[in-house]
Amino acid sequence: MCPQERTCPFLVPVVADQLWVRPVPAYCRRPDARLRVPATASLVQLCTDDYAACGGYQAASARMEGFRD
């Protein structure tokens, strides 16, 4: 499995640390919601390996499927 397939498609890595007051490794940018910075524990457990169980991912995926129909 490719590493890109193991991470949530809405997860955006942070490349410029000066954009944030506190350094963060990534943020969540869903098309139907505001920008969100997940906690480190959530990032490790949910956003990388088990993102299909994330409520936000499920909601955004369902909404995107509705647009495709």
C-alpha positions, 0 to 999 in steps of 0.5 A: 500500500502506498503511503499516500493511500494510508493518510486521509485525503483531507490532511494537509502537511504543514511545511512553513512552521511560521504560519502557526503560533504553535508548530503543528504537523498537519491540518484538516481541510474538508471542502464542507467545513472550517479548517481544523487542527487535529490533536497529535493523538488524533493525528497519529491514530485516526488521520493516518491509518484509520481515517475511514472511521473519522466522523468528519471524513464520513460526512465529507465523503457522503456529501461529495458522493451526493454531488457526483450523483 
